[in-house]
Amino acid sequence: MRAARLISLVLLLQSRESMTAGELARRLEVSERTITRDMLALAEAGVPVYADRGRGGGYRLLEGYRTRLTGLGRAEAEALFLSGVPGPLRDMGLGDAALAARLKVSAALLPELRDAPETAAQRFHLDAPAWFRVADRPPLLPELSQAVWGDRVAAVRYRRGEQVVDRTLEPYGLVLKAGVWYAVGRTGDRFQVYRVDRFEGVRTGSERFVRDESFDLAAFWDERAEDFERSLLRTRATVRLTPAGLRALRHVADPVALPDALTSASAPDDQERVTVTLPVESVEVAYSQLLRLGPEVEVLEPPELRALLADAALRMNRLYAPDPSQI
């Protein structure tokens, strides 16, 4: 276990000019004290690693040092080819670069490992979009991707509801969530999340921005995802549920909406039904969710959602009603 971590430390420092103990500890999921001990062990083993103190300091390797630990095991080689998901890479305009990289890596593998790409492809396939949703590539995704990879300031036009606003954006990263692309960018001193399909213009020049090295895209997304999901739940539906419907609600409702819905639940009435107010993204989304509950749900508000569910119930009754001529 420790040997693998020491190898990872060397490879991390080889890929970066300098990394602090905190950065290394987060990447390897250990304490900073463990990193300090590991660095001493590397130095004792003859690896030319040293520490710069003060602002901008950190651990680094002697300039020009390269490890000869180039061998890959089968599991590592297969995992490597899983990391390049072809669909999203094509969407970002990186399909050709990814193919070239995969071919170069394949050529460098030992002969007995050169079937790793085919082995991985036959055992894992990513289908990112949710069911019943068509995955359309946002037309400006390649332009935005180029700005992200090049750390270039972008002048963008972005649609917020009925309004289109102009922004100067420092695009830090892209996130693909359930078939929908999002951009994370900084305007002024604030980081915000944008849906890529709502960009109506992206223009970049030669100006580059200096990235905040403390910014962690994955950590930022984890922190903001729940708040962002809540911001999408702009509509509220009030429904009456049977006990079975209440139990099934967790399987159809948005997870972030459940706590509010269960908190609002009334006491059971004389038919053992409870009334809850459920935050939803829209009437259309609520219709597709609640339709799965069938007769276990009755919509009280809003009227348009109540009409949609009532119409669906009427059509189902007609479909399964007995033919009078057969009675």
C-alpha positions, 0 to 999 in steps of 0.5 A: 500500500505504501509502496504504491503511494510512494510511486504515486507521489513521484509520478504526481511531482513529475507531472507538476512543477511543484505541489504543496503537502496539502495538495498531495494529501488531498490527491492521495487521501492521506494526512499531511503528516503522512506526506511528510514521512513519505517525502523523507522515505523518498529522499532516503531512497535516493529520489531527488525531492526537496521542499521550497519554503514560503509563499509559492513553495512546495515539494518538487523534483530536481529539474530533469529527473524522470522516473523509470517506473513506466510499466503498467499492469493489466488493471491499470492499462484497462482503467486508463482506456476507461478514462477517455470517454469517446462521446463527450470528447467528440462533443468538446472537439477533442475526438482526434486528439484523444484517438491519437493519444490512445494509439500512442499509449497502445503502441507503448504497451507491452505486447501482452497488454495491447488488447486492453482497449478492446477489453475495456470497451467490451466491459464498460459503456457510458450512456450519459443521458437520462431515459427519454431525453435526446442528447443534443450537443450544444452548438457552442460547446467546442468553442467553449471547450477551447476557451477552457483548455486554453485558459482564455477569457471569453466574451459570452452572451447567455440566456437567463429566462427571457433575458439575454445578458453579456458577460466577460467570463473566465471559463474554468471547467466543463461538467457533463451531468445526466447528458447536460453540459454545464460550464463553471466560470468566474466573473469578477470574484464569483464562480458560477454554473452555466448551462452550455445550451443557453450560451448564444455567443462565445468569442475568445481572443488572445487574452488569458486569465490566471487560474486560481490554483486553489480551485478544485472543479470536482469539489466545487461541483459537489458543493454547488450541485445540490444548491443548483438542483434546488434552483431548478425546482421553481414549481410546486405541486400539491398532491394527496398520496395513499400510503403506497404512493407516499412510499413510492414517492422517493423513487420518482421525485427529485432527491433534493425535493424529498426533504421539503416534501416530507417535511410538509406532509400533513397528518393522514386523513380518514382515508389514510391519505397525506397531502404533501407539497412537492418542489418540481422543475416544471409542470411537464417534469412533474407530470412524467414523475407523478404519472408513474404513481398511477391511482396512488396520487391525486393532484390538487395544485396547480390546475394544469398539472391536475388536468394533465393527470386527469386526462391520462387517467381517462385515457387509461380507463378507456383503453382498459374498459370492457367492450360492451359488445363482449359483455 
